[in-house]
Amino acid sequence: MRYVSLLRSRPIAVETATANEQHYEVGTGVLTNMLGPRMKYSCCLYPKGTETLAQAERAMLECYVERAGLTDGMRVFDLGCGWGSLSLYLAEVFPSSQITAFSNSRTQKQHIDSVAARKGFTNLTVVTGDIATYDFRSTPLEGAFDRVMSIELFEHMKNYELLMAKVATLLKPGGKLFIHYFAHKSTPYDFESGWMTTHFFTGGTMPSADLLLYFQRDLCLEQQWWVSGAHYAKTCEDWFARMCGTKEREAMWPELEATYGAKEAWRWYYRWQVFYLACAELFAFNGGEEWGVCHYLFEKKAR
């Protein structure tokens, strides 16, 4: 409860500019040669354990659709959309739905717009802004959506009560919020110092599996799932393997230098390798039952 009280006393997010630079304004060509074909920069799903990265990306996207109860014709808001893996997938499989992707990154918007144009999607719009300061009230977005989807955004946030209140303004009556975040099974904590914090997760949070149960003022928990950390370990191992390929390394190098500078490119190449290996070891610990991924489905409360 002490940590819950601490979160309630804080702003929605801290160090947002630094966190954005660390992950989301990195040259798209860098991530294109690390991630899978759908550019899913979050845990993938390996039901059999033998899936390719491409198959695991799709398996998790299909899991979201099932658990969030998504159907064609719904209006869906993808909060913290990354490079558009979910938004583009939904635009493809639900052609009668209207998908709105929300990102604070210009490079992500450029990538999503480019892919959508190439594939001829007309049901996907990308909105840019900072969730910590963006006010959805009195805009066309207020009360417009059947579902809000949030994939690995909450780990960059602090005050979940204020964040959930913002999400509630987006939802229609009876609308639902689906959340995917990584978590420790019992103990939440902040990323305050150390190599990971400095280079990859400044201002970050490691939530616990039960943390969101304390933030139900505006939305009510309907269902919760635990996904073994073994799936995230395998995801990180696949990302590591991709970036180590000679073809991929050569393809990413110009943007690696553009992002970090020619003198720092090799250093950052190895930092990304260490990042993926460290995350793989973390999520593999104790068979994936110590750190893992949580899925939640919340419903907007009636007023």
N, C-alpha and C positions, 0 to 999 in steps of 0.2 A: 504493500500500500504506500510505502514511503516513495518508491519510484513512480508510482501512479500520480501521487501528489506533485512530485517534481515535474513530471511531464505537463500537468495541468497549469503549472506556473510559467511555462516557457512559451516562446513564440511557436508558430506552426513548424518552422524549420530554421536551422542555423547554417552558416557557412555555405549557402546555396551556390554562390558564384564559384567557389573553389571546387565543390563537388561536381558542378557542371563541367568545369574544365577537365577534371580527372577522368570523366567517362563520356560525357554526352556531346562535347564539342571536339572530341578526337576525330580526326579525318575518317570519313566513312570508309575509305579504301583500306584503312587499318583493320577495322572490325569486319569488313567483308571477307577478309582473308584469315579470320579467326573463327567466326561464328558459322552457323549452318546456313543453308540457302534462303531461309526465311528471315535471317538476321534476328533471331530470338535471343536477346541478351538477358536470359533468366533461365531458371531450372527447366530442363526438358524431362520427358517421362520415358522410361525404358521398361515397359511391362514384362517383357521376356528377358531383358538384360542383354540381348544380342542385336538390338536395333541400331541402325546407322543414326548419325546425328540428325539427318533430314527426317527420318522416320520418328525419332524421339521428339523433335520439334512439333510435328503434326499431332503426335499422340497427346501431348500436353494441351495443345490448342483444342483438340476434340474434347479433352477432359473439362476444360473451362466451359465449353458450350453446354455440356451435359449438366455440370454442377450449378451453373448460373441459370439454367433453364432458358437458354436463348432460343428464339424461333424467328423464322423469316418474317419481316415486317416490323420488328421492334426497332426503336430508336436507342442506339447504344453510344455511350460516352466512354472512351478509352483514356483514363486519367493517368498520365505519365506513360505515354505510348511507346517510348523507345524508338527503335527504327521501324516500327509499324508492323511487327510480325502478327499481332492479334488483329489490329484494324484492317490490314490488307487481307487477312484470312477471312474475317467476317464479311468484308465487302465482296469477296469472291463467292462464299458459300451461301450468303443471304442477300441476293441481289435486290430484294424488295425492302431491305432495311436501310436506314440512314445511319451512317457511322461517323461520329465526330471524334477525332484524335486530338489529344491535348498534350503539348510538349513545350518545354522551356528552351529547346535547342533549335537553332536555325539550320544546322546540318541535318538533324533528324527530319525536319519539315521538308527540306529540299529532297532528301532521299525518298520519303514517302510520296510526295507529290510526283516525283519522277517515275516511280514504280507504278503508281495508280494511273498515270497518263499512258504509260507503255501498255498496261493491261486493259485500258479502256474502262476503268471503274469511274462511274459518275455518282456513286453513292457514298463517297468518302471525302470529308473535309478535315483539314488540319488547322487547328487553332494554336497559336503560340502565346505563352504567358507563364508567369510564375504563380504556382498554386498558392504560395504563401501570401500573396498580395492581391490576386485576381478576385474580383467581386462579381459573382454570377447573377446577383440579384438585379432585377430590372433590365435584363438582357434577354435576347431570344433563347438563351440556353436555360433560363430559369424554369424549372418544372417541366422540362421537355423530354425527359428520358425514362424509358422502361428499365434500363439497366445502366449502372456505372461499373466499369471493370477497372481494377487497379492491380497491376502486376509489378511487384517489386518496387513500389514507390514508397510505401510506408516506412521502409528502412531508412529513408532519407529525411523523415519527418520526426517531430518531437511532440507537439501538442495535438494528440489524436482527437480530443474533444472538439477543438476548433475545426480540425480537418473534416471530421465526420459531419459537423454542422454545415460546412460548405457543400459536401457531397449531397446532403439532404435537400439543399436548395435546387440541385440539378434534377432530382427525381420527381416523377409523377406520383400521385397518391398510390400507394401499393408498390411503387418501384423498389428495386433491390440493388444492393451493392455487393459485388463479388471481389474478394481480396485474395491475392497470392503474395505471401511474403516468407522470407526465410526466418528461422527462429531457433532459439535454444528451447529445449523442452520445458524448462521451469524458471530460468533466471534471465531477466532482461538486463541489458547494460548498454552504456554509451561507448562509442569508439572515441577515446580521449587522447591517446598518445600511442607511439609506436610506428613501426614501418608501414603497416597496413593503413593506419589512420592518416599518416603523412602523405602517402602517395596515391591511395585509392579510395579512402572512405572517410574523409574529413567531414565532421558533423554528423556521422552516421549513428544508427541505432541497431542493436541486436535485440529485437523484441523476444518475448517468451510466448509459448503457445497459448497461454491464457490471458495475455495482456489486454487484448481488445474487449474482453468480457467486462472490463471496468469502464468502458466508454460506450454506453448504450443510451445516452440521453435523447438522441435524435433518431437513431436507428436501432433496431432490435435484432439480436442474433437469432438466425433461423437454423443454421447448420454449420458444423465445423469438421474439417478433415485434417489428418496428418499424413504427409508424404515423406517417406524415408529419405534421409539425407544421402543415401546411396545413389539416388537419382541425380542429385546435384554433383556428387563426386564424379560420376560418370560423365556428366555434362562438361565439367571443367577439364577432365582428362581428354575429352574429344576436342575441346577448344585448343588445348595445349598441343595436341597432336597435329591439328590443322596448321597452326601458326609455325610449327617446326618444319613444315614441308618447304623444300627449296623453292618451288614455284610460288607458293603463297608468300614466302618471305620476300622474294624479289618483287612480287606484285604490290605488296604493301609498303615497300621501302620509300618510294617518293613521298607518300603521305605521312609516313612515320617521321621523315626528316622535316616535312612542312609543319607538322604538329609540334615536334620537340626540338628541332634544329639539328643540323647535320652532325654536330659534335656529340649530341646527346642521344642520337637515334639508337645506337647499339645498347646503351645503358637502359633505355626504356624498353627495347625489345626484350632484354633479359628480365626487366622488372615485370613485364606482362607475363612472362613464363613463370616466374616465382609466384606471382599473384594467383595464377590458375592452379599451380601445384599446391600452394598453401591452402587454398579454398577446397581443393579436392581432398586433402588430408583431414581438414576440419570436418567436413560433412560425412566422411567415411568413418570417423571415429565411433566406436561402439556400435558398429554395424548400421550406422545411419540413424540411431535412436537418441542421440544426444543433441545434435543440431540437425535440423531438417527443414521442411517447408510446410506451412500451414495454409489451408484454404478456408475461407469464411464466406457465408452468405448472410447478409443483413437485409432487413426490410425496413422501409421508411415507416415511422410511427404515424398513426392517424392523429390529427390535431383536433 
